[in-house]
Each structure stands twice: as structure tokens, then as C-alpha cells.
Amino acid sequence: MNSGIVNGGISYWFADDGLPPVREPLTGDAHADVVIVGGGYTGLWTAYYLKKTAPFLRITVLEQKFCGYGASGRNGGWLYNGVAGRDRYAKLHGHEAAVRLQQAMNDTVDEVIRAAAEEGIEADVHKGGVLEVARTPAQLARLRAFHEQELAFGEKDRELYGARATAERVRVADAVGSAWTPHGARLNPAKLVKGLAAAVEALGVTIHEATPVTEIRPQHAVTPYGTVRAPYVLRCTEGFTASLKGQKRTWLPMNSSMIATEPLTDEQWAAIGWNGRETLGDMAHAYMYAQRTADGRIALGGRGVPYRFGSRTDNDGRTQPETVAALRDLLVAFFPALAGVRVEHAWSGVLGVPRDWCATVTLDRSTGLGWAGGYVGSGVATANLAARTLTDLVQVDSGQGGPTPLTALPWAGHKVRRWEPEPLRWLGVQGMYATYRTADRRETLTHSARSSRLARVADRVAGRG
């Protein structure tokens, strides 16, 4: 374990770019046309598109800490086309509806890049696509099935590689194959969220930070400093949703942890390759995700302690030493040439998981309450599409516009049951991830091309199957 590691402090991204000065909190009761609860990607993109579409709207964003404090400032910087729940939406609404959702996600990667460039946001974006590798026979079988499934959902520009072609892109130890899609980019999450907050403010949106919302009810967002009243109250709180009154079991705050290495030398990069700067993932059940950062580090993440009893969230990203050690072991397993590399930063964050693992966007026309989220770790791009969908739903409801292709997407208005009460919630999640890790170990040891039956059991417990 490295003695000089910075543990927590929100994330490496903020350590690299600096924490922003906190904007003024709410100072008393106020009124708005739209109040948005949550200053992450979903809330800020929603404010951005609403203000662009209807400049006359008075929009207020309320954020408990500072913009990007949650998942938006702590994630792996994967701007990619994955969306939680697509297969379920195909079952519920038909294949073509899910294809439309997937195409919208493909387009969203470019929309985020376009909007950031238009607003002058420099977020270290590099569109190198997404490379997902297989390191066991069972992972390779899942990879090939995944590739065929993506083709069936309309993604015709993806590629499947064998071991040699994979090594030409990035030399991952024991890699036997990979799949690549162009619909992905790496970025610096903190730079994006800070730039987006500044752009939203420049448009005339009011942002109050250090202002925790304790309760949302029709036309009211309640804080310790006053209540903001508005015809529309939009909940954009993702993994922190459980802290709101009455929302404890709505979305489960799932924990994910990351490490960032010291900058690698030219010789180390030469040993690894990775010149295309693709975001990198794998096909394990307890999967990993990584990127080559703009300043030459590897930022790598995966599951640590997956869930805290009672839907509690972490303290500014501090991570258990055993999780840091496990992630470092994973880094060296992928890249043995980095056995001596130092880990300089570790952090954690929470993501929102609905009971059916489906991202959703909803506006209740009878109350004016709306929400978007439940991205299950795919939120960097999905939050943008959700925000544009939520914007269109508000426009329809207020009579400022008609239905759009986005309001017709199958995730609009999707309803999901709540999570089980404690201790069932805690026992279920802990057992699920313990089972996934055991399944990965068995597949590594047996070299079987069949996925472990344990993983299928875990899928059913999770509600994924």
C-alpha cells in the first residue's frame, strides 16, 4: 500500500482541477418557474436545455454541497452509449422502441461533445471509442454474444477483435478478444461539470449551493434556509435520492471506487500501448472500467464495498484500504509491467440503482413533479439524454411545445417498484456481489466457456434476469 496516497477529497478529478468556490446558499423563501434539485449532470443539463429552449423561464438549481459533488465529479469519465434497462424496454415496448433508445444514446455522445465545444468547456475529451476485453473463455463467449446483441440493436459500426488485434490496441495480460465501438470518449468529469455550471449560470439560471433539499412535494422544494416554490419541481439527485423524505427505498445508492496512478513514463506506455486512448472495460461479472487520462495516468474503477446499510452515502469519497489494494491488484493483473507503479489517489462515489435496473425519465402532469436518473453507472452520457427528454416533457406539459421523438422513448414515464426494506436490501446486495466475485474466480480457474451458474442466480436476485 502506498503511504503517500490521497484518499478521498471528493475525487482525483477535483484534486487535479481544483475544488470550485461554493456559490451562495439560499437565503429565504423564493419563487421560480422551475426548481431543479441536484447540481450534477442531470440537473445542470436540464437547466441548460430548458433555458436554451425557453429563455424567459426563471430556473433555480439547489445543490446540497457544490455542483459535481456527487457522481458527476467522481465517475470514470466514460462518455459512452450504454443505457441501463434497454433489454427490459425491448421486452416491454418492443424491439424497435429499444432501438430508438439506443440510437438516441449513440447520438448523445456527440451531443455532449458538441455542446461542450459550443460553450468553450475544455474537459480533456478524446473520442477514442470503448474497448471491452475478455480474459477468460467464459468472458469471450459473453463478449461475442454482447457484440451480436449490439448489432441487433442497430449499432453497425462496431468491431470484434481476436487476441492479436486486441494487443495492437492495448496489451492487456491474458486478453483473448475484445469488442470496440466508436460511440465513446474519455473526459475529465470535474472539468465538464464545472464548465457546465458556469455555462448555465451565464444563461441566467440561479444556482444555490450548500443548500440541502430535505423534502420535495408538489410546487415546493424544502430546505433549511427556506422553500422554493415553482410549478415544476424536478428531482435530479441520482445516488443521493435516498436522503430525501419518503425516498429511502426509491433508488439504491450503489458504491463504486476508483484509483489513479502516478503519471506513467514513456517506457511504461510503450509496454502497454493504448495509443487510441479508448475507455477500457472488461466482461467480468464484477466488471472494471478505466481510462488513460490527459496527463498520462491510468484511472481505474470497480466495486469496493457495494452498499452501505440504510442507503447511507460515503464521506467525501474516502475509500477502505482493502478496496484500494484490490483495485491496485486488478491494475497489475491487467498490466503486469506496472507492478512498481504508485497509486496516488483513491476515491469512491454512489450511483443510483432502481429495483429493475432501468434508467427513467418522468414528469407527473398532475403534480408538476419530475425526475430523471437511475443510470446504474452509465450516467455521463445518459444524463444528457435524460435532461433533454425532461426538457421536452416540461415543454409539452406547459403548452410550449408538442410531443417529440424524445418524449416517445420507452423510458419516459416508466414505473418501477421500490427496493425492499432493511435488512433485506443490505443482505441482498452484499450477497449479489459476493456471488458475482465468486463466479469470476470460478471462471478463471475452470477455463470453461460457459458462464458460471452463480452469476445467473445473482442476476435473478438483482432483478436483472
Secondary structure, 3 states (H helix, E strand, C coil): CCCCCEECCCCHHHHHHCCCCCCCCCCCCEECCEEEECCCHHHHHHHHHHHHHCCCCCEEEECCCCCCCCHHHCCCCEEECCCCCHHHHHHHHCHHHHHHHHHHHHHHHHHHHHHHHHCCCCCCCECCCEEEEECCHHHHHHHHHHHHHHHHCCCCCCEEEEHHHHHHHECCCCCCEEEEECCEEECCHHHHHHHHHHHHHHCCCEEECCCCCCEEECCEEEECCEEEECCEEEECCHHHHHHCCCCCCCCEEEEEEEEEECCCCHHHHHHHECCCCCEEEECCCCCCEEEECCCCCEEEEECCCCCEHHHECCCCCCCCHHHHHHHHHHHHHHCHHHCCCCEEEEEEEEEEECCCCCCEEEEECCCCEEEEECCCCCHHHHHHHHHHHHHHHHHHHCCCCCCCCCCCCCCECCCCCCCCCCCHHHHHHHHHHHHHHHHHHHHHHHCCCCCCHHHHHHHHHHCCC
